[in-house]
């Protein structure tokens, strides 16, 4: 009998231990499943951007603003050409602005005018050895402004700038062929589609703008299997229809194309996997005084990680309002921002002055940035900040997100001294404030640690904008188009 009881007890013990082990394993599996909910795929830097970075110059002055973005390669000859091109536009713009504002005031006075220069660009990479940049230059001096295009194509190894004669066999009849194919495409796009009324005058306009001259086809960009020609506003059609372009497959140009341009294709990179939190970190603040630090115009490959390091050391978080055209270059920086409990906000695609844009233009600046951030880290920003802090009814009605301004402006674009910035932050900041800085500037980075230490010693805690304003706990408070400056 005792033997039977012993056997029964042993069996119960085995079953109990087995159950414990089973549930422990199941719990581990469940935990693994829960962790899976936090996984996003980080899109690695596009292969077309390999060995290319972006530089941004953003300036704020009383009578003008400028947001200029341009590529930096590993070839100094290419960089020299691009830098000279960019600087030439900046110098001319500033000289024109100076001349205007030193003259007689326009109707309504100078306060109603603000000149703007905005330069953005697109990249095409037909192969590892070649890269093409299409610059979009926008100058606002009142009225509708001026828009034009400038393209550059380079051999990345030698630094040589490519012309049409480098792309096509010089002794061939390539100009007549690309003119004929371009006119055919433009006719289909403009007239056959019904977009433009087909009149003798309109047809002649297309033919004149696409006449077989090198000047008409000087703006081009190579892709892996085609070439794009860009036509300036008014070149082939009325300005109301904007700039036009045609894309001609290489298969239609084999007889005149130089073969070496299409060799050495590049392969797309595989995305890397990163673990990101499911939602922004909600800092435990208790009854502490809270502040939201914000950084605009990044991400920056060196400065932003340095800021993140200073925040992490002190269990602090911040909000980074990113410019969309920079996101595609530094997706790993965005991943670090989110992974460490910080928040990403939308700061437009190219830091354009939104008051000069149509509703469609405003939406494109916002939506392109939303898509870029989502491609990088799998989420979209829930808050927005206007470039230069400008607000109008047109802006509030079209951005589709809560608009976050600030209550403390460090003016770090002007105060290029970290000690001045620290002093400004600690003397001007109070409970519920939103502080504006920029992560493009090293002196702003140097101010972060000392400012945090001083305010933490005074009982402050640092949170994201969404936590400061209560958007995490009460999402309905995040009203699209509503302007917020502090809690």
PyMOL commands that set and color helices and strands:
alter all, ss='L'
color gray80, all
select helices_A, chain A and resi 2-36+47-49+76-101+110-112+164-167+174-192+200-209+239-241+250-252+259-262+303-313+324-327+331-339+354-356+359-377+387-389+393-398+418-428+442-457+465-468+475-477
alter helices_A, ss='H'
color red, helices_A
select strands_A, chain A and resi 39-42+53-60+64-72+115-127+130-140+146-155+220-222+226-231+244-249+272-275+289-298+319-322+343-346+383-384+402-404+408-409+434-438+460-462+483-484
alter strands_A, ss='S'
color yellow, strands_A
deselect
rebuild
show_as cartoon
